[in-house]
Amino acid sequence: MKRIALTGAVLLGSLMSFNLVAAELSAEEQAAQNVANRQAIFKLLSVSNAPLGAMARGGAYDGDAAKLAAQRLAILGGMIPAAFEADTSGVTGLTTRASTTIWGNKADFDKLAGDLVTAANEALATLEAQGEAGVRGAVGAIGPKCGACHDRYRLD
């Protein structure tokens, strides 16, 4: 758990350093940087989730990789609310799938991100207790949490 906390602190610190650098950028450049940071988090979420999905579909089980994936999902999910602090909904010319409704419903959006973190931590506990037998349950706990946010706050 200390490793997870340390990794999370390093990742959050990195994200915050991007925000300090962004203070010297124009509003449009800052908005573009915010979008790029958010997209990086979601790309890493996708990459982190891939091994679990493959294992749940019958791929070879790797306990260490499965646990690491769940840990990463918890850390990255925890970064989502901070990544969406800056409201970029009024900036034109951005390429993003983030719905402008995020900032009007920020508390709900943040709660959904928290639900993802909770599900990832529960998935980790399931994997630690059940090993390969728990992979489908772990993925089953995480998937709907991703989908809940996508359904409400991600544009097609």
C-alpha positions as CSV (number, residue, x, y, z in Angstrom):
1,M,0.0,0.0,0.0
2,K,2.9,2.4,0.7
3,R,4.1,1.8,-2.9
4,I,0.6,2.7,-4.2
5,A,0.5,5.8,-2.1
6,L,3.9,6.9,-3.2
7,T,3.2,6.3,-6.8
8,G,0.0,8.2,-6.5
9,A,1.8,11.1,-4.9
10,V,4.4,11.2,-7.6
11,L,1.7,11.1,-10.4
12,L,-0.4,13.8,-8.7
13,G,2.7,15.9,-8.1
14,S,3.6,15.6,-11.8
15,L,0.1,16.6,-12.8
16,M,0.3,19.6,-10.4
17,S,3.7,20.6,-11.9
18,F,2.0,20.7,-15.3
19,N,-0.5,23.2,-13.8
20,L,2.3,25.4,-12.6
21,V,3.9,25.5,-16.0
22,A,0.4,26.2,-17.5
23,A,0.2,29.4,-15.5
24,E,2.6,31.0,-18.1
25,L,0.5,29.9,-21.1
26,S,-2.3,31.8,-22.8
27,A,-5.9,30.7,-21.8
28,E,-6.2,28.7,-25.0
29,E,-2.8,27.0,-24.6
30,Q,-3.6,26.2,-21.0
31,A,-7.0,24.7,-22.0
32,A,-5.2,22.6,-24.6
33,Q,-2.7,21.4,-22.1
34,N,-5.4,20.6,-19.6
35,V,-7.2,18.5,-22.3
36,A,-3.9,16.8,-23.2
37,N,-3.3,15.9,-19.5
38,R,-6.8,14.5,-19.1
39,Q,-6.4,12.4,-22.3
40,A,-3.1,11.1,-21.0
41,I,-4.8,9.9,-17.8
42,F,-7.5,8.1,-19.8
43,K,-5.0,6.6,-22.1
44,L,-3.1,5.2,-19.2
45,L,-6.4,3.9,-17.7
46,S,-7.1,2.1,-20.9
47,V,-3.6,0.6,-21.0
48,S,-3.8,-0.4,-17.4
49,N,-7.2,-2.1,-17.8
50,A,-6.2,-4.1,-20.9
51,P,-4.4,-7.0,-19.0
52,L,-7.4,-7.5,-16.8
53,G,-9.8,-7.5,-19.8
54,A,-7.6,-10.0,-21.6
55,M,-7.5,-12.3,-18.6
56,A,-11.2,-12.1,-18.0
57,R,-11.7,-13.1,-21.7
58,G,-9.7,-16.3,-21.0
59,G,-6.2,-15.1,-21.6
60,A,-3.3,-16.4,-19.6
61,Y,-3.5,-15.4,-15.9
62,D,-0.7,-13.4,-14.5
63,G,-1.4,-12.5,-10.8
64,D,1.2,-9.8,-10.5
65,A,0.1,-8.1,-13.7
66,A,-3.6,-8.3,-12.6
67,K,-2.8,-6.8,-9.2
68,L,-0.6,-4.1,-10.8
69,A,-3.4,-3.2,-13.2
70,A,-5.9,-2.8,-10.4
71,Q,-3.5,-0.7,-8.4
72,R,-2.9,1.6,-11.4
73,L,-6.6,1.9,-12.0
74,A,-7.1,3.1,-8.4
75,I,-4.3,5.6,-8.7
76,L,-5.3,7.0,-12.1
77,G,-9.0,7.1,-11.1
78,G,-8.0,9.2,-8.2
79,M,-6.4,11.7,-10.5
80,I,-9.6,12.3,-12.6
81,P,-11.2,15.0,-10.4
82,A,-8.1,17.2,-10.2
83,A,-7.6,16.8,-14.0
84,F,-11.0,18.3,-14.5
85,E,-10.7,21.2,-12.1
86,A,-10.2,23.7,-15.0
87,D,-13.4,24.2,-16.9
88,T,-12.5,24.1,-20.6
89,S,-16.1,23.9,-21.8
90,G,-16.1,27.5,-23.2
91,V,-12.8,27.2,-25.1
92,T,-13.2,26.6,-28.9
93,G,-10.9,24.5,-31.1
94,L,-10.3,21.7,-28.5
95,T,-10.5,18.1,-29.6
96,T,-12.1,16.3,-26.6
97,R,-14.8,13.8,-25.9
98,A,-15.5,15.4,-22.5
99,S,-19.0,16.7,-22.3
100,T,-19.5,20.2,-21.2
101,T,-22.0,18.9,-18.6
102,I,-19.0,17.8,-16.4
103,W,-18.6,21.2,-14.9
104,G,-22.3,21.7,-14.2
105,N,-22.4,18.4,-12.4
106,K,-18.8,18.3,-11.0
107,A,-19.9,16.7,-7.7
108,D,-21.5,13.8,-9.5
109,F,-18.6,13.5,-11.9
110,D,-16.1,13.4,-8.9
111,K,-18.3,10.8,-7.2
112,L,-18.2,8.6,-10.2
113,A,-14.4,8.9,-10.3
114,G,-14.4,7.9,-6.6
115,D,-16.6,4.9,-7.4
116,L,-14.0,3.8,-10.0
117,V,-11.2,4.1,-7.3
118,T,-13.4,2.1,-4.9
119,A,-14.1,-0.6,-7.5
120,A,-10.4,-0.9,-8.4
121,N,-9.4,-1.3,-4.7
122,E,-12.2,-3.9,-4.3
123,A,-10.9,-5.6,-7.5
124,L,-7.4,-5.7,-6.0
125,A,-8.7,-7.3,-2.8
126,T,-10.6,-9.8,-4.8
127,L,-7.5,-10.7,-6.9
128,E,-5.4,-11.0,-3.7
129,A,-8.0,-13.3,-2.1
130,Q,-9.1,-15.4,-5.1
131,G,-6.4,-15.1,-7.6
132,E,-7.3,-16.3,-11.1
133,A,-10.8,-17.3,-9.9
134,G,-11.5,-13.6,-9.1
135,V,-10.5,-12.0,-12.4
136,R,-14.0,-12.0,-13.9
137,G,-15.4,-10.6,-10.7
138,A,-12.7,-7.9,-10.5
139,V,-13.4,-6.8,-14.1
140,G,-17.1,-7.0,-13.4
141,A,-16.7,-4.5,-10.6
142,I,-14.6,-2.1,-12.6
143,G,-16.3,-2.1,-16.0
144,P,-19.7,-0.6,-14.9
145,K,-17.9,2.2,-13.0
146,C,-16.1,3.2,-16.2
147,G,-19.4,2.9,-18.2
148,A,-21.4,5.0,-15.7
149,C,-19.1,8.0,-16.3
150,H,-18.9,7.4,-20.0
151,D,-22.6,7.2,-20.3
152,R,-23.1,10.6,-18.6
153,Y,-20.0,12.6,-19.4
154,R,-18.2,11.3,-22.5
155,L,-19.2,12.3,-26.0
156,D,-19.3,9.7,-28.8
